[in-house]
Amino acid sequence: MSRLPEEVDSDSAKNPTATLHSCVMIMQEPKGKRVKKVLLLAVVVALGSGCSLFFNPPEYSYEFINNSSYTVTVTPNGQTSWSTVLLTPGTNVTVIIPEDFIYYVYVDANLVIVDSILAGPGEIVFRDRYWWE
């Protein structure tokens, strides 16, 4: 004869269906608690990583390089996270902003162009428009 769990009362011992149901519930209870703990841990980790992204947004670095013989003024075009940059010949200025793109306008466009061939990732290189002269 099999032994019944101690939590099963005498009424359920007379009814085999109730005994089986009680045993199943006793066996499943720890698993349910484990699942709840795992789900709670997953929620805490997800919120923690989301909060770090909210409080520490990523920053992107852009470097303006003036390889021209002219002074170039670079102004943001609609962005407020950075301000106007003045580049004298041969100088570099790094701008760090929270956006993964940068919009700018530069002065002396008749004399200077942006050279995308010489530029690396995150670099904006200015050179003389008529460099062969």
N, C-alpha and C positions, 0 to 999 in steps of 0.2 A: 504494500500500500504506500502511495507517495505521501510525502509530508507537505502540508500546506504552509504558505508563508504566515508569519506571526500576525501580520496586519489584517488577515482575512478573518472576519467574524464567523460565528457559528452558523448564521443564516446562510452565508455564501457557501459554507461547506456542504450544506444540503443541496444547493443548486450548482451543478457542475459548470454551467454556462457563466454564472457570476464569478466562480472561482477562477475560471480561465481568463475572464475579462480583467479581474483584479490582478492576476499574475502578469498579464500583458502590460497593464498600466504601470505596475511596479517596475518592470524591466525597461519600459520606455522613458520613464521619468528622468533618469540621469542623462540620457541622450538628448532629450529636449533642452535640458539646462545647458548642456555643452554647446548645442546649436545656438542657443540664445547668447551665450558668452562669446562665441566666435563671431556672430553677427554684430554684437555690441563692439567687439574689438575692431572689426572691419569698419564700422561707422566712425569710431574714434580716430582710426588711422586716416580715413578719407577726409574727415573734417580737419584733422591736424595738417595734412598736406595741402588742403585747399586754403587754410588760413595762412600758411607760410607763403603761398603764392599771392594772396591778397595783401599781406603786410610787407612782403619783400618782392615787388614786381621785378621781372627781368629787366636788365639794362642792356642797351645796344650801343656799341661804340662805332663812331664814324670819324675818319680822319681826313681833313681837308689839307691837301698838299699843293703848295704853289711853286711849280717849276717854271713859271713864266718870269719875264723881266718886268712885269707890271704889278702894282698893288691891286689886289682883288678884294672886294667887299661881298661877303656872302650873307644873305638875309633869309630867315625862315619864311616859307610860303604857306601860311595858315597854321603852322605849329607854334605852340606857346611854351614848349618844354625846353627850348634853347633860344639864345639871343644872337644878334648879329656878330659876325666874325670878320676881323680885318686881317688879311694875309699880305704881308710884305713879301717881296721876291725871296724865294728860298726858305720860307717858313712853313711849319706844319702846325695845325691846331686840331685837337681831338675834341669831339662833342659826344657826350654820353646822354642818351635820351631813353625813355621807356618804350618808345614805339620801335617796331622792327622795320620801319621805312623812314626816309628823310626827304622832305620837300624843301627845296631851296631855290633862290634866285640869286644870280651874281651880277655884279656891275662890271663894266668894261667888256661886254660880250663881243664888241667889235674887234677887240685886240686879243682876247683870251678865249680859249675853248676848253671844255672838259674832255680829257683824253681817257677814254674807257679801256684802251688797249694796255696802257701802262698801269692801270689801277688794279689793286688786289681786292679781296673781299672787305667791304666797309671803307674803302678808300675812294676819295674823289680827288683826281689829279688835274690841276689846271696847267696849261702850257700856252705859249704864244701861238696865236692863230697862224701867223706867217713865220714859222720857225726857220724856214730856209733862207730868209732875207738877212 
